[in-house]
């Protein structure tokens, strides 16, 4: 509805890493989640907000609900 509240460069980098969402499979979840965690650390994103924002971004990109949830869980691991 309102989209993810992430910096534009984070969104662009994540979209570039994911590529065409139609080609993303369950085997891509771990590397995509790791990349999202790395972006969270590199850009000093708020660790309490970042998981939900990446979840929204995944859905906005057209990724499946299960992949979006996996990415969200992965970003939650950032300390």
Number of C-alpha atoms within 10 A of each C-alpha: 5 6 13 18 14 19 10 10 11 17 18 12 14 18 15 10 13 20 12 12 14 11 9 15 11 10 8 12 19 14 13 20 23 16 19 25 25 14 19 21 15 10 12 10 16 12 16 12 13 23 26 20 17 29 22 23 20 25 19 15 15 13 20 17 13 12 21 25 20 19 25 22 17 20 28 18 12 17 8
